Amino acid sequence: MASYSIAFPKTYAGPPLARCRIALTGRGMPADPDTALLVVGSPDITNPCPTAWNMTATAGRVHG
């Protein structure tokens, strides 16, 4: 399984991320649900957090 740690800003106001699909379009990944990464579990939130990025989600996909 290829896995990634993806950081989200404190201002994130989207839906809950557990079991969502994420496409890293800024990294050249197509915005296609079939190839997007799957969030594993619930994101971790760091409080207090001195930076603008306080939420980390682990996402990945299985090859083969």
Secondary structure, DSSP 8 states (H G I E B T S, - for coil): -EEEEEEEETT--SS--TT-EE--GGGT--S-TTTSEEEEEEEEE-SS-SSSEEEEEEEEE---
